[in-house]
């Protein structure tokens, strides 16, 4: 029953993205909003995986990954901006999170772009990295470019996994 609802919802989302002239634009804003929510993550990965699995072509599946990656990188700037606001942000957090943010800030000051890129590529809670970058006033252009590059590579890999690894299900599902 749960699988049927998930499957029907995923097919509906995929069809909307493929058929509607606004499908990719709506998906872009969804991915951006999902990554702009601080400490309330909305997972984009399962949707990218599923949409790519039902993609009619490999190039469209890759486009879904690129759109998700660029939108996610833009959305992650919210953490950076929140970090730039500084003290009020830190007062609302637990001491453990504050300590983690300052540790990340020290790493960013030393290694910057590679740390941000790898943080965006992994399932690491990237909001903390954005906040830390904002607090130490890390170069926003470098932060943005590294975040977009890491997120884009991440979602392109997820799209490829969806297109190739889940494509074997299509004949069994009558698609």
C-alpha positions, 0 to 999 in steps of 0.5 A: 500500500505505501509502495503504491502511493509512493510509486504513483506519486513519483510517476505523477511528479516525473510526468509533470517534470517531463510533460509540463513546460514548467516542470523543470522550473517548478523542480528547480524552485522545489530543490532550491527551497528544500536546501534553503530550509535551515535545520529542517531538511527536505530530501531532494535525493529520493525525488532526483533518483526516482525522476531520473529512473523514469526519465525518457533519455539519459540526457534528460536524467542528467539535466534533472541532476544539473537542475537539482545541483544548481538550485541546491547550491543557490538554496545553500546560500541561506545558511551562509547569509544566516551565518553572516547575521552572526550572534543572534543565530548562535544564541539560538543554537545548542553549545554543541552545534556552536562548537561544531560550527567554529571547528568547521570555520577553522577548517574553512579558513585553512582549506576553503574550496575543497572542504566546501566542495566535499561537504556539498558532495556528501550527505554531511549537514551542509547548513552548518558549513554555510553558517560557519562560512558566513560567520568567518566571512568566507568569500561568498563567490568561492563558497557559492561556486564550490557549493554548486559544484559539489551539489551538482556532482552529487545530484548528477551521480544520483541521477545516473544511479536512478537512470541505470540502476533503477531502469531495470524495474521499468519492464516489470512495472510496465513502463 
